[in-house]
């Protein structure tokens, strides 16, 4: 009688890593790649988990979810930036108005002191 047991091939760590690298760089599906290489797709999945690497499909879904999160946070940041710019313009106008008001008051004080010879400004020696 013939021995019908499956023969298991032991792969070295470098062989495993080269298979993983080749799979991740190829555009083939996991099933077709494993079929072409002659081992089970569950074995490749096991190796990916063992070496803590993400499968291409997982990377794509993670990248798309990351991209969505980035897009939403970018939209929020742009909205916040536009609000801050509007507030900045408003405060700049208020500062300009206050500067004009201050200049007007200074001019009135100078005029009053020169016309009526009255000391309006506070004396620095006064207590």
Buried (B, 14 or more C-beta within 10 A) or exposed (E): EEEEEEEEEEBEEEEBBEBBEEBBEEEBEBEEBBEEBEBEBEBBEEBBEEEEBEBBEEEEEEEEEEEEEEEEEEEEEEEEEEEEEEEEEEEEEEEEEEEEEEEEEEEEEEEBEEEEEEEEEEEEEEE
